Amino acid sequence: MPRSVREQQLLDVAEEQFAVHGYGGASIEVIARLAGVSRPIIYDHFGDKEGVYLACLRRARGELEEMILAAVAGATTPREMVERGTSAYFEFVERRGQRWAVLFGGVELAGGAAEEIGRLRFDTVSRIRDLISAIAPDAPPTTVDAYAHAISGSSEQVAKWWRANPQLDRAQVVALQVDFAWDGLSRLLAEGDR
């Protein structure tokens, strides 16, 4: 099996283990057994359990950001950009729930891993900041930065709430988050751009 294909297979198995059992409950031994490989193969690909976990986070974060950026690319108004980006985020939550659970599971690690986890999160906030700057280029940078963090955090919390209330469909949840975010964002726009 080509290395890249094997890597994705290992990440799929590891992601499921991290989503179901958390970082502490997942083990290289179980991941290897479920993937039908030996532990040294996992170590060869990722180094250790922390390396596997970080690879899962990188893959998930990359996919989430790609979905959001692709969704907003065709937007013609600021409101449409917010709606499309929010819809893409909650589509990720709905279709990639396991991957989302690994991304936002709240694992606390130390050292270099903690730094990378923080960097990955703030890279996504930076993408949101860039999108806000695109629709409100004259907004104060501090305000744009604060709003990017607020949108990131509120989206995460609404997604957690939605997962606990699965009777709501995605369109309802997107509308709630868009209304919340748009109320603040629209204040940054000139009257004619709203």
C-alpha positions as CSV (number, residue, x, y, z in Angstrom):
1,M,0.0,0.0,0.0
2,P,1.4,3.4,-0.9
3,R,2.6,5.4,2.1
4,S,0.1,8.3,1.6
5,V,-2.8,5.8,1.4
6,R,-1.7,4.0,4.5
7,E,-1.3,7.3,6.4
8,Q,-4.9,8.2,5.6
9,Q,-6.1,4.8,6.7
10,L,-4.2,5.1,10.0
11,L,-5.6,8.6,10.5
12,D,-9.2,7.4,9.9
13,V,-8.8,4.7,12.6
14,A,-7.0,7.0,15.0
15,E,-9.6,9.7,14.5
16,E,-12.4,7.3,15.4
17,Q,-10.4,6.2,18.5
18,F,-9.8,9.8,19.6
19,A,-13.4,10.8,19.0
20,V,-14.8,7.8,20.9
21,H,-12.3,7.4,23.7
22,G,-10.6,10.8,23.9
23,Y,-6.8,11.3,23.8
24,G,-6.2,9.5,27.1
25,G,-8.4,6.5,26.2
26,A,-6.9,5.9,22.7
27,S,-3.8,3.7,22.3
28,I,-1.3,3.0,19.6
29,E,-1.8,-0.7,20.2
30,V,-5.6,-0.5,19.5
31,I,-5.1,1.8,16.6
32,A,-2.5,-0.6,15.1
33,R,-4.8,-3.7,15.7
34,L,-7.8,-2.0,14.1
35,A,-5.8,-0.8,11.1
36,G,-4.3,-4.3,10.7
37,V,-0.7,-3.1,11.1
38,S,2.1,-3.3,13.6
39,R,2.9,-0.6,16.1
40,P,6.2,0.2,14.4
41,I,4.3,1.2,11.3
42,I,2.4,3.8,13.2
43,Y,5.6,5.0,14.9
44,D,7.3,5.2,11.4
45,H,4.4,7.4,10.1
46,F,3.8,9.6,13.1
47,G,6.5,9.1,15.7
48,D,4.2,8.6,18.7
49,K,0.6,9.0,19.9
50,E,1.0,12.7,20.2
51,G,2.2,12.8,16.5
52,V,-0.9,10.7,15.4
53,Y,-3.2,13.1,17.3
54,L,-1.6,16.2,15.8
55,A,-1.8,14.7,12.3
56,C,-5.5,14.1,12.9
57,L,-5.9,17.7,14.0
58,R,-4.0,19.1,11.0
59,R,-6.1,17.1,8.6
60,A,-9.4,18.1,10.2
61,R,-8.4,21.8,10.5
62,G,-7.3,21.8,6.9
63,E,-10.5,20.3,5.6
64,L,-12.6,22.7,7.7
65,E,-10.8,25.7,6.4
66,E,-10.9,24.5,2.8
67,M,-14.7,24.0,3.1
68,I,-15.2,27.5,4.5
69,L,-12.9,29.2,2.0
70,A,-14.5,27.4,-0.9
71,A,-18.0,28.3,0.3
72,V,-17.3,32.0,0.6
73,A,-15.4,32.3,-2.7
74,G,-18.6,32.8,-4.7
75,A,-20.3,35.2,-2.3
76,T,-21.4,38.5,-3.8
77,T,-22.3,40.4,-0.6
78,P,-20.9,40.5,2.9
79,R,-24.1,38.9,4.3
80,E,-23.9,36.1,1.8
81,M,-20.2,35.5,2.7
82,V,-21.2,35.1,6.4
83,E,-24.1,32.8,5.5
84,R,-22.0,30.6,3.2
85,G,-19.1,30.4,5.6
86,T,-21.3,29.6,8.5
87,S,-23.2,27.0,6.5
88,A,-19.9,25.3,5.5
89,Y,-18.8,25.2,9.1
90,F,-22.0,23.5,10.2
91,E,-21.9,21.2,7.2
92,F,-18.5,20.0,8.5
93,V,-20.0,19.5,12.0
94,E,-22.9,17.5,10.5
95,R,-21.0,15.4,7.9
96,R,-17.7,15.1,9.8
97,G,-18.9,14.9,13.4
98,Q,-16.2,12.6,14.4
99,R,-13.5,14.8,12.9
100,W,-15.1,17.8,14.5
101,A,-15.2,16.0,17.9
102,V,-11.4,15.5,17.7
103,L,-10.8,19.1,16.7
104,F,-12.9,20.6,19.5
105,G,-12.6,17.8,22.1
106,G,-10.6,20.0,24.5
107,V,-7.5,17.8,24.9
108,E,-4.9,19.5,27.0
109,L,-1.3,18.6,26.0
110,A,1.9,20.2,27.0
111,G,5.1,21.4,25.3
112,G,5.4,21.5,21.5
113,A,2.1,19.7,21.0
114,A,0.2,22.4,23.0
115,E,1.9,25.1,21.0
116,E,0.9,23.4,17.7
117,I,-2.7,22.9,18.8
118,G,-2.9,26.6,19.7
119,R,-1.3,27.6,16.4
120,L,-3.8,25.5,14.5
121,R,-6.7,27.1,16.3
122,F,-5.4,30.6,15.8
123,D,-4.6,29.9,12.1
124,T,-8.4,29.3,11.7
125,V,-9.1,32.5,13.6
126,S,-6.7,34.3,11.2
127,R,-8.7,33.0,8.2
128,I,-11.9,34.4,9.8
129,R,-10.1,37.7,10.4
130,D,-9.1,37.8,6.8
131,L,-12.7,37.3,5.7
132,I,-13.9,40.0,8.0
133,S,-11.2,42.4,6.7
134,A,-12.3,41.6,3.1
135,I,-15.9,42.8,3.9
136,A,-14.9,45.6,6.2
137,P,-11.5,46.9,5.1
138,D,-11.8,50.1,7.1
139,A,-12.7,48.5,10.4
140,P,-10.1,48.9,13.2
141,P,-7.7,45.9,13.3
142,T,-8.4,45.3,17.0
143,T,-12.1,45.1,16.4
144,V,-11.6,42.8,13.5
145,D,-9.4,40.5,15.6
146,A,-11.8,40.5,18.5
147,Y,-14.8,39.7,16.2
148,A,-12.8,36.9,14.6
149,H,-12.2,35.3,18.0
150,A,-15.9,35.9,18.9
151,I,-17.2,34.2,15.8
152,S,-14.8,31.3,16.2
153,G,-15.8,30.7,19.8
154,S,-19.5,31.2,19.3
155,S,-19.5,28.8,16.3
156,E,-17.8,26.2,18.4
157,Q,-20.2,26.6,21.3
158,V,-23.3,26.5,19.0
159,A,-22.0,23.4,17.4
160,K,-21.6,21.7,20.8
161,W,-25.1,22.8,21.7
162,W,-26.4,21.5,18.3
163,R,-24.8,18.1,18.9
164,A,-26.7,17.9,22.2
165,N,-29.9,18.9,20.4
166,P,-29.8,16.9,17.2
167,Q,-33.5,17.4,16.5
168,L,-32.6,20.7,15.0
169,D,-31.7,20.7,11.3
170,R,-28.6,22.4,10.0
171,A,-30.5,25.2,8.3
172,Q,-32.0,26.2,11.7
173,V,-28.6,26.2,13.4
174,V,-27.0,28.1,10.6
175,A,-29.7,30.8,10.7
176,L,-29.3,31.2,14.5
177,Q,-25.5,31.6,14.2
178,V,-25.7,33.9,11.2
179,D,-28.2,36.2,12.9
180,F,-25.9,36.3,15.9
181,A,-22.7,37.0,14.0
182,W,-24.3,39.4,11.5
183,D,-25.6,41.7,14.2
184,G,-22.1,42.5,15.2
185,L,-20.4,42.3,11.7
186,S,-23.0,44.6,10.0
187,R,-21.9,47.4,12.4
188,L,-18.5,47.4,10.7
189,L,-19.9,48.0,7.3
190,A,-20.8,51.2,5.6
191,E,-24.6,51.8,5.4
192,G,-24.7,50.8,1.6
193,D,-22.8,47.5,2.1
194,R,-25.2,46.0,4.6
